Amino acid sequence: MDERLIERIKEQPLNITAGMSFMVANPQDSLRRALQKMDAPGVGYGFALDVGYSFDPVPIVLGGQFAMNFYGGTDRDYIVPNQMGTSDTVSYSSQNSQIPITLNVRIQPNIGTWVFPYVEGVGGVMLFTSNLSMEQKNGVVINSDSRVESSASWLYGVGAGIMVKFADVITLPNTLQRFLVDVNMRYVKGTSVDIPVIKVLEPGPAFKIEKATVDEPTIIFFNVGITAQF
């Protein structure tokens, strides 16, 4: 009787999904060339947070994702003379990042409560940001400043993935939580955007802002992470 009860609990619909994943962003074509021209790395790494609502047993899932991808930056220290006849240390730190915020609609069948393959349509917005911070020190911080440049692009695209269960957590009489490994790939395009990058100049403590217009930014995202259904 206990085994039959457990099997029935495992088959009950679970409507809420939530997950976290490691993300790799691989810009394509004109976007990659624009980043490389401004000496920014061509690949970004970051994380993604996902939530969704499943209409199980109907194989439809509505969801959303917030992600951040970091493309590296530069750290520079310069020694500059001051009016007291000594020297100050001026430290610059810059960071380039992308923030995709998307909604998705998935067709996602439930195969024996173990495997959940899916295809999806994706839409949303991408924020491109470049951050620069500066500190002037002489034993203590005597001056600091920061600069942020950003732009946005509308996104649309498609994706596919698969979730595979690795654990069921059952609390009698009828509570179930399911944990799965989630692997996903998305191909997205965006509307025209000016990509900003703040660069620290050599050999002195100065910076400049560069922008490159990309007519149709294209990115391939790859995610691997853990998803919970409850």
N, C-alpha and C positions, 0 to 999 in steps of 0.2 A: 504494500500500500504506500509506503514512504517513497519508493522509487517512482511509482506512477504519479504520485503527487508532485514530486520534484520535476519530472518531465513536463507535466502540465504547466507548472510555474515557468519553466524555461521557454515555453511557447507563447506566453502572454505578450501582447504588444507593449513596446517601450517607446514613448513618444518624444522624450527630451534627449537631445544629444549635446555633449560638450567635450571639447578636446583642445589639446595644445600640441604644437609640432615645431620641429626644426625646419627652416625654410632656406632654400637656395634660389636666388633670383639671377637669371641669366639673360641680360639684355641682348637683343638681336639687331643686326643691320645698322641703321642710321643711329639708333640710340647708343649702341656699343661704340661706334666710331666717335660719336660726340663726347662720350665719357673719356675714352682713351686719348682724344685730342687734348683734353684738359687735364691729362695726367691722373685721372681718377681710375681706380680699379674697375675692370670690366665685369666682375661678378660680385654680387652682394650676398651676405649671410645674415640670417636673423631668425625670428620666431613668428608664429601665427597662433591666434586664439579663435576657436570656432564654436558657434552655438547653432542649434537647429531644432526644428520640430518635424517629427516623422508622423505620417498618416497611416502607418502600418496597421492593418495588412495591405492597404493601398500603397504601392511602392513609390511614393512621392515624399520628398523632404525639402522643406524651405529653411534656408539658413543664412548666416552671415559670418564674415571673417574680418578681424582686425589684425594687421601684421606690420612688422617693422623690419626693414632690411638695411644693413650697414655696409657701406662701401669703403670703409677705411678713411684715412685722412693723413695729416701731417702734424708732427710735434717739433717745434723749433725753439731753441734758447739762444739769445743774443746778449752779448755784453756791450753796454753802451755807457759812455761817460755822462756824468750828471754835473749840475752846477756847483756841487760841493767839492769837486775835484776827485771824487771816487767814481765807482762804476755801479750801475744797476743791471740786474738781469731781467730781460724782457722775454717772457715765455708766450708762445703762440700755440694754440691747439685747434685744429680744424677737423670736421667730421662731415661726410656726405652720407645721406640716407634717403630712403624711399618709404612711404607709408601707404600701402594699398588698403582701402576699406571697401569691401565688396558684399553684395548679396548674391545668393545662388539658388537655383532650382534644380533639384536632382531627381533622376529616375534611379531608384535604388531598391532592387528586390532583396528579400530575405531568403537565403538559401539554407534551410535547415537550422536556423539560428546560429550558424557558424560563419558563413561567408556573406558579405554584403558588397557586391560590385556596383559601381555607379558611373553614370555620365551626368554632366551638369552644364547649365548655361550660367554665365557670370556677368555681372555688371556692377559698376561702382566708380570710385574716384581714386586717383593716385596723387599723393603729395610728394614733390621732390624738394628736399631741403639741403642747405649747406650752412653749417654752424662754425663760427670762429670765436674763440675766447682768448683774451689777452690778460696777462698779469705782469706788472712791473714791481720788482722786489729789490729791497736792499736790507736783507735780514728779515724784514716784515713786508707784507704787501702794502705798497703805497699808492697803487693805481690799478684799476681793472676795468675791462670793457668787454662787450660781446656784440656779435653781429649775426643776424639770421637772415638768409635769403631763401625764398620758397616760391614754388609755382605748382599748379595743379592741372591734371588731365583727366577727362572722363575715360573710363575703361569699359571694355566689353570683350567677351571671349568664351571659350569652352574649356572643359576639363574632364578628366576621367580618373578613376581610382578604385581602390578595393580596401575594404576593412575585413580583418580576420580576427575572430574571437580568440582570446587566450584565457579568459576567466569569467565565470558566473559567480556572483555573490548572492546567495539566497538566505533570506530571513523568514522563517516560518511565522505565520501560516501562508503568506502569499507575496512577499516582497522580493523583487529581483533587481539586481544591477548587473550590467554586462560591460566588460572591458575588452577593447579591441585595438590591434595595431592598424593604423590608417596610413596608406601610401597614396599620394595624389600628385597629379601633374596638370598644370593649367597653361594654356596658350592665350595670351590677352594682347589686345591692341588698345591704343589710346588716341585721343584727339591731339592736335598740334599743341606743343608746349615749349617754353623756354627753360632749358635745364640750367640752373645756377650752380656754380662752383666757386668758392672762395679759396684763393691760393696765397700762401705765404711766399714772398719773393726772396730770392737769394741775391746778394749776400747779406743784405741789411734787414732790419726789423720793419718790414712794410708788407702790405697785402694788396691784392686786386681782386675784383669780382669779374668773372667771365660767365657769359651765357651763350648757349648754343641752341638754336631753334631746330626742333625735331618735329617733322610734319606728322609722322605716324609711329610713335614709340611702341615697340613690340617687345614683350618679355615672356620668357618661359619660366614658370615657377615650379619647383619640385619640393614637396613636403613629405616628411615622415614623422609620425607622432603617435600619441595615445588618445583614444576617444572612449568616453563613457556613455552608455545608454541607461536611462532610468525612468 
